Amino acid sequence: MSLLRAWLVLLMLWLACLGLLMWLRSLSRRQAIAWLQWLRWAGIGAVLAGVLAAATIHFF
């Protein structure tokens, strides 16, 4: 059952990436670059928040 759940999660991530790609292709080049820069910083922030949460759980 957990293997099926892992494949479903992988499929959902793939579909989300495909949807994001199709949406970005519909934007103008300037709009797409602005969104990708924003998404990059949001991704970096999410990773840092995850690291901070993991460190907090580990050390406290």
C-alpha distances in whole Angstrom, upper triangle without the diagonal:
4,5,5,6,9,10,11,12,14,15,17,19,20,21,23,25,26,27,29,30,32,33,35,36,38,40,43,43,44,42,39,40,41,37,36,38,37,33,34,36,33,30,33,33,29,29,32,30,27,29,32,29,27,31,32,29,30,33,34
4,5,5,6,9,10,10,12,14,15,16,18,20,21,23,24,25,27,29,30,31,33,35,36,38,41,41,42,40,37,38,38,35,33,35,34,30,31,32,30,27,29,30,26,25,28,27,24,26,28,25,24,27,28,25,26,30,30
4,5,5,6,9,10,11,12,14,15,17,18,20,21,23,24,26,27,29,30,32,33,35,37,40,39,41,39,36,37,38,34,32,35,34,30,30,32,30,27,29,30,26,26,29,28,25,27,29,27,25,29,30,27,28,32,32
4,5,5,6,9,10,10,12,14,15,16,18,20,21,22,24,26,27,28,30,31,33,35,38,38,40,38,35,36,37,33,32,34,33,30,30,32,30,27,30,31,27,27,30,29,26,28,31,28,27,31,32,29,30,34,34
4,5,5,6,9,10,10,12,14,15,16,18,20,21,22,24,26,27,28,30,32,33,37,37,38,35,33,34,34,31,30,32,31,27,28,30,27,24,27,27,24,24,27,26,23,25,28,25,24,28,29,26,27,31,31
4,5,5,6,9,10,11,12,14,15,17,18,20,21,23,24,26,27,29,31,32,35,35,36,34,31,32,33,29,27,30,29,25,26,27,25,22,25,25,22,21,25,24,21,23,26,24,22,26,27,25,26,29,30
4,5,5,6,9,10,10,12,14,15,16,18,20,21,22,24,26,27,29,31,34,34,35,33,30,31,32,29,27,30,29,25,26,28,26,23,26,27,24,23,27,26,23,26,28,27,25,29,30,28,29,33,34
4,5,5,6,9,10,10,12,14,15,16,18,20,21,22,24,26,27,29,32,33,34,32,29,30,31,27,26,29,28,24,25,28,25,23,26,26,23,23,27,26,23,26,28,26,26,29,30,28,30,33,34
4,5,5,6,9,10,10,12,14,15,16,18,20,21,22,24,26,27,31,31,32,29,26,28,28,25,23,26,25,21,22,24,21,19,22,23,19,19,23,22,19,22,25,23,22,26,27,25,27,30,31
4,5,5,6,9,10,11,12,14,15,16,18,20,21,23,25,26,29,29,30,28,25,26,27,24,22,25,24,20,21,24,21,19,21,23,19,19,23,23,20,23,25,24,23,27,28,27,28,31,32
4,5,5,6,9,10,10,12,14,15,16,18,20,21,23,25,28,28,30,28,24,26,27,24,22,25,25,21,22,25,23,20,24,25,22,22,26,25,23,26,28,27,26,30,31,30,31,35,35
4,5,5,6,9,10,10,12,14,15,16,18,20,21,23,26,27,28,26,23,25,25,22,21,24,22,19,21,23,20,18,22,23,19,20,24,23,21,24,27,25,25,29,30,28,30,33,34
4,5,5,6,9,10,10,12,14,15,16,18,20,21,25,24,26,23,20,22,23,19,18,20,20,16,17,20,17,15,18,19,17,17,21,21,19,21,24,23,23,26,28,27,28,31,32
4,5,5,6,9,10,10,12,14,15,17,19,20,23,23,25,23,20,21,23,19,18,21,21,17,18,21,19,17,20,22,19,20,23,24,22,24,27,26,26,29,31,30,31,34,35
4,5,5,6,9,10,10,12,14,15,17,19,22,23,24,22,19,21,22,19,18,21,21,17,19,22,20,18,22,23,21,22,25,25,24,26,29,28,28,31,33,32,33,36,37
4,5,5,6,9,10,10,12,14,16,17,20,21,22,19,17,19,19,16,15,18,17,14,16,19,16,15,19,20,17,19,22,22,21,24,26,25,26,29,30,30,31,34,35
4,5,5,6,9,10,10,12,14,16,19,18,20,18,15,16,18,14,13,16,16,13,14,17,16,14,17,19,17,18,22,22,21,23,26,26,26,29,30,30,31,34,35
4,5,5,6,9,10,11,13,15,18,18,20,18,15,17,19,16,15,18,18,15,17,20,19,17,21,23,21,22,25,26,25,27,30,29,30,33,34,34,35,38,39
4,5,5,6,9,10,11,13,16,17,19,17,14,17,18,14,14,18,17,15,17,20,18,17,21,22,21,22,25,25,25,28,30,29,30,33,34,34,36,39,39
4,5,5,6,9,10,11,14,15,16,14,11,13,14,11,10,14,14,11,14,16,15,14,18,19,18,20,23,23,23,25,27,27,28,31,32,33,34,37,38
4,5,5,6,9,10,13,13,15,13,10,13,14,12,11,15,15,13,15,18,17,16,19,21,20,21,25,25,25,27,30,30,30,33,35,35,36,39,40
4,6,5,6,9,12,13,16,14,11,14,16,13,13,17,17,15,18,21,20,19,23,24,23,25,28,28,28,31,33,33,34,36,38,38,39,42,43
4,5,5,7,10,12,14,11,9,13,13,11,12,15,15,13,16,19,18,18,21,23,22,24,27,27,27,30,32,32,33,35,37,37,39,41,42
4,5,5,8,9,11,8,6,9,11,8,9,12,13,12,14,17,16,17,20,21,21,23,25,26,26,29,31,31,32,35,36,37,38,40,41
4,5,8,8,11,10,8,11,13,12,12,15,16,15,17,20,20,20,23,25,24,26,29,29,30,32,34,35,35,38,39,40,41,44,45
4,7,9,12,10,9,12,14,12,13,17,17,17,19,22,21,22,25,26,26,28,30,31,31,34,36,36,37,40,41,42,43,45,46
4,6,8,6,6,9,10,10,11,14,15,15,17,19,19,20,23,24,25,27,29,29,30,33,34,35,36,39,40,41,42,44,45
4,6,5,6,9,10,11,12,14,15,16,18,20,21,22,24,26,26,28,30,31,32,34,36,37,38,40,41,43,44,46,47
4,6,5,6,9,10,10,12,14,15,16,19,20,21,22,24,25,27,29,30,31,33,34,36,37,39,40,42,43,45,46
4,5,5,6,9,10,11,13,14,15,17,18,20,21,23,24,26,27,29,30,32,33,35,36,38,39,41,42,44,45
4,5,5,6,9,10,11,12,14,16,16,18,20,21,22,24,26,27,28,30,32,33,34,36,37,39,40,42,43
4,5,5,6,9,10,10,12,14,15,16,18,20,21,22,24,25,26,28,30,31,32,34,36,37,38,40,41
4,5,5,6,9,10,10,13,14,15,17,18,20,21,23,24,26,27,29,30,31,33,34,36,37,39,40
4,6,5,6,9,10,11,12,14,16,17,18,20,21,23,24,26,27,29,30,32,33,35,36,37,39
4,5,5,6,8,10,10,12,14,15,16,18,20,21,22,24,25,26,28,30,31,32,34,36,37
4,5,5,6,9,10,10,12,14,15,16,18,20,21,22,24,25,27,28,30,31,32,34,35
4,5,5,6,9,10,11,12,14,15,17,18,20,21,23,24,26,27,29,30,32,33,34
4,5,5,6,9,10,11,12,14,15,16,18,20,21,22,24,26,27,28,30,31,32
4,5,5,6,8,10,10,12,14,15,16,18,20,21,22,24,25,27,28,30,31
4,5,5,6,9,10,11,12,14,15,17,18,20,21,22,24,26,27,28,30
4,5,5,6,9,10,10,12,14,15,16,18,20,21,22,24,25,27,28
4,5,5,6,9,10,10,12,14,15,16,18,20,21,22,24,25,26
4,5,5,6,9,10,11,12,14,15,16,18,20,21,22,24,25
4,5,5,6,9,10,11,12,14,15,16,18,20,21,22,24
4,5,5,6,9,10,10,12,14,15,16,18,20,21,22
4,5,5,6,9,10,10,12,14,15,16,18,20,21
4,5,5,6,9,10,10,12,14,15,16,18,20
4,5,5,6,9,10,10,12,14,15,16,18
4,5,5,6,9,10,10,12,14,15,16
4,5,5,6,8,10,11,12,14,15
4,5,5,6,8,10,10,12,14
4,5,5,6,9,10,10,12
4,5,5,6,9,10,10
4,5,5,6,9,10
4,5,5,6,8
4,5,5,6
4,6,5
4,6
4
